[in-house]
């Protein structure tokens, strides 16, 4: 005899299949009873367990009720006024326990999703490296076509999630140039704990030379087919990019030649360079791009310029607008792209008069003014539209290059006139010191005391050198420049004389912040810092300055420093490691900010720097000098140890004959 109630349950109960056998799930009467009573069996109530496991179910209730709204089961569910309910800014996700559960659930889901994205990015980077055969860029025609097909598929698919084509192109460029660390590299990578010696500085080191001047000398000599030799140049990435670009164009350049000092660079005499039909990789350096573009514009032909991710995502439309004045044009290889790669088509027809636009960067002006040394045609540059500071800085930087080639610049008001003639270039030109990098090194005695000497020619002709002297003098440093060196030492109390209200170069803004922090933290008497911020709004980054100063326990607001509130200081508190308080790591945006951060470590030892390599790419000897204070040495550790071993060798034994 069948039970009608049981038959009805068979029809409505869910069924699952295990292989070929149908299995009905077992009914847990006890669990249903506990759920009705509100007990889940392990000390928790059923609603709290459901909120912990499925916080997203509360999303609808939070969005409907809003902040502080009541839920009425009698029909009028929303007692909050309609205006507040429609204001999304007043809906706080963390309002009450339901909002907190929802926020934690969303954050957990995002963290898991980011992990999956990182795994996919690693797989994608491996496939890109396979297409490029392990190189930084596609070199073979097959690789170029493969990347083109991938890019076209990306642009087609990107229309489904973004209406900004420029953003999607930049994102694709970043993904293509993503570099993934190996397991060994990830284990070796670590942050720098900055804990410099506070003893008085006393030493003499080789100063950083002006890399831009060296780049102009090498590019001009290589394009003309002249010989050139530099005894010792740092392995800065910008310099290596220029050397590699010239080599790809056909120049004969050797580094670390046998019998020469380390860092030597030699350009051998040969035929003038021809850019026709060549693909030139300019790396990540804008100045190398400008040099190659303007030098190649003087000769008829077609070439391709490509570079790294930084130049691929850059906007060089001003260069595309300027080159037609010189009979050349840039055509993007990637449709609708504003950066590299580009195809450069030039006629070699250089005009006799060329006005320069007002928005031309300083590096582009310097590269353009050096090009007539290769073109060797009469031309007059009109600099009237340029800002006075940019024009003065460009003329000051190009003067040593013209002088080394035996050419006198003829400057009539705002016009620079070049007259062709027989050049007599120097085979071993002298390079001046780079004023901005030198200023950060010369600031070491301002924090630790003592004196420091840099070997090299102090560039009195550059405006940046006068700005560096201004900041160092404000910090109480006296500067003595000789023919072959420059020395600084503390000669008067710091921060007594106010800085004049002039617009300094942006390269000195991080240095100013470090010096101003010393003034505030040490308590030296000086003018209000509102009056000591000689930078225009365009030459300072207030958001970055706030982040920099917050790690020193200071609050920054438009040049004014004040103590940071205690609740804000907790985010940057440190922990003791080996007798030194280590603070959270900071990833600086460039080398100058990293150098300023290393100076700030004199005020707060234990600061962590996550990317010290950006300093090494600009000035390889900086960390050697920093780590050997108070008696700095610019030699690498191996050479220092070798020199120390030779010094510590025991004196030879003397044979004594006794009767």
Buried (B, 14 or more C-beta within 10 A) or exposed (E): EEEEEEEEEEEEEEEEEEEEEEEEEEEEEEEEEBBEEEBBEEEEBBEEBBBEEEBEBBBEEBEEBBBEBEEEEEEEEBEBEEEEBEEEEBBEBEBBEBBBBBBBBBEEEEEEEEEEEEEEEEEBBEEBBEBBEEEBBBBEEEBBEBBEEBBEEBBEEBEEEEEEBEEBBBBBBEBBBBEBEEEEEEEEEEBBBBBBBEEBBBBBBBBBBBBBBBBBBBBBBBBBBBBBBBBEBBBBBBBBBBBBBBBBBBBBBBBEEEEBEEBBBBBBEBEEBBBEEBBBBBBBBBBBBBBBBBBBBBBBBBBBBBBBBBBBBBEBEEBBEBBEBBBBBBEBBBEEBBBBBBBBBBBBEBEEEBBBEEEBBBBBBBBBBBBBBBBBBBBBBBBEEBEEEBBBBBBBBBBBBBEBBEBEBEBEEBBBBBEEEEBEBBEEBBBBBBBBBBBBBBBBBBBBBBBBBBEBBBBEEBBBBBBBBBBBBBBBBBBEBEEEBBBBBBEEEBBEBEBEEEBBBBBBBBBBBBBBBBBBBEEBEBBEBEBBBBBEEEBBBEEBBBBBBBBBBBBBEEBBBEEBEEEEEEEBEBEEEEEBBBBBBBEBBBBBBBBBBBBBBBBBBBBBBBBBBBBBBBBBBBBBBBBBBBEBBBBBEEEBEEEEEEEEEEEEEEEEEEE
